Amino acid sequence: MKRLFVDANILIRVVVGKEYDLLEYLVGTEPYTSTSVLEEAAYKIVALSVMEAREKR
């Protein structure tokens, strides 16, 4: 089984950009990441959500 490192950009593209084909690519692999990557992704997702909410006003 192939190990793949998942960085923050992949997580953001899946959550914000709804690029689910990236998840399909990960099927059959052993994805891994670090807690700092998860923290970065969470921060960026929250920031993008706030910016999007401001634009809708």
C-alpha positions as CSV (number, residue, x, y, z in Angstrom):
1,M,0.0,0.0,0.0
2,K,1.3,3.4,-0.9
3,R,1.8,6.0,1.9
4,L,0.8,9.6,1.0
5,F,1.4,12.7,3.0
6,V,-1.7,14.9,3.0
7,D,-0.9,18.6,3.4
8,A,-3.2,21.5,4.3
9,N,-4.0,22.4,0.7
10,I,-5.5,19.0,0.0
11,L,-7.8,19.3,3.0
12,I,-8.8,22.8,2.1
13,R,-9.6,21.9,-1.5
14,V,-11.8,19.0,-0.3
15,V,-13.7,21.0,2.4
16,V,-13.9,24.5,0.8
17,G,-13.6,23.6,-2.9
18,K,-15.6,20.4,-2.7
19,E,-13.0,18.6,-4.8
20,Y,-14.1,15.1,-3.8
21,D,-12.1,13.5,-6.6
22,L,-9.1,14.1,-4.3
23,L,-10.7,11.8,-1.7
24,E,-11.3,9.2,-4.4
25,Y,-7.6,9.3,-5.2
26,L,-6.7,8.6,-1.6
27,V,-8.8,5.4,-1.5
28,G,-6.5,2.4,-1.5
29,T,-3.6,4.4,-0.1
30,E,-2.4,5.0,3.5
31,P,-2.8,8.8,3.9
32,Y,-1.1,10.5,6.9
33,T,-0.5,14.0,8.1
34,S,0.7,15.9,11.2
35,T,-1.2,17.8,13.8
36,S,0.3,21.1,12.7
37,V,-1.1,20.5,9.2
38,L,-4.5,19.9,10.7
39,E,-4.2,23.1,12.7
40,E,-3.2,25.1,9.6
41,A,-6.1,23.6,7.6
42,A,-8.6,24.4,10.3
43,Y,-7.4,28.0,10.6
44,K,-7.5,28.6,6.9
45,I,-11.0,27.0,6.6
46,V,-12.3,29.3,9.3
47,A,-10.6,32.3,7.7
48,L,-12.0,31.5,4.3
49,S,-15.5,31.0,5.8
50,V,-15.4,34.4,7.5
51,M,-14.2,36.1,4.3
52,E,-17.0,34.4,2.4
53,A,-19.6,35.5,4.9
54,R,-18.4,39.1,4.7
55,E,-18.7,39.1,0.9
56,K,-22.4,38.0,1.2
57,R,-23.3,41.1,3.2
